[in-house]
Amino acid sequence: MLNLAQVERILQEELGDRVAQELFDRVIDRLAEADGRWQELEDESQFGYNFSIQCPDICLIGALAREGGRLRVFREVG
């Protein structure tokens, strides 16, 4: 979900020498750990619920999908 190399670069640019390297490394480790807890769902069959023809009428996500919007859905694992 996260591009950790990009996040690390941004943090290094923004924080630079103001933060001890040990703290910086700990933050990057925590972000990597958090990133591994999420899995992107590839299609509606992974949602675990039944599709209803009424979804677009009662759900914002269904309405966006009907209009051709691109959606990315994640679920927490573990």
N, C-alpha and C positions, 0 to 999 in steps of 0.2 A: 504494500500500500504506500509506504514511504520510500522515497529515494534517499537512503541514508547518507550516501556520499554527498548529495546536494544539500541536505540538512546540515551535515557536518561542515561543509564549506561555508554556508550562510552563517552558521553560528561562529565559526572562526573569524569570518570577516567582521561580524557585528561585535563580538566580544573581545577578539584579539587577545592582548596581554592582560586584560582586566580580570580574567578568571584563571585560577590555577589549573594547570594541565590535568591534575588528578580529578578535579571537579568536572572539567570538560569531558574527560574520558568516561566518567560515571554517567553523565547526562546522555552521551551517545550510546552507552550500553543499555541504559533504561529505555531509550527510544527504540533501539533494535529489539529489545524484549517485548515492548508494547506492540510493535509492528507485527511480530510473529503471532500475536493473539487474534488477528483478524484474517478472515478468509473472504475473498470476493466470490459472490454467487454468480455463476455464469449464465443461468437462465431461470425462468420461473419454476421449473420442475424441482429446483433445489430449495424453494421457499418452505416446503413442508405443508403447504395449505392447498386447498382446491381453488382452481381458477373459476371465477364466476363472470358471466357476460355482463353483470351489473357492476363489476369492479370500477370501470372508468366513471360511473355515475356517483359512486360513493367514496372513492379514494383518490387523493391527489396523485399518487404514484401511478395508478391505473390511467387516470386522465392524461398525465404527461406521456405515458407510453403510447396511448392511443393517438396522440398528436404527433408522434414521431420523435419525441424527446429521447435523449440518450441518458440512461440511468446507470449508476453503479451502486450495487447493493452489497454490503458487507455484513458478516455475522461474526460474533466473537466465538472463538473455539477454545476449548479447555477450560 
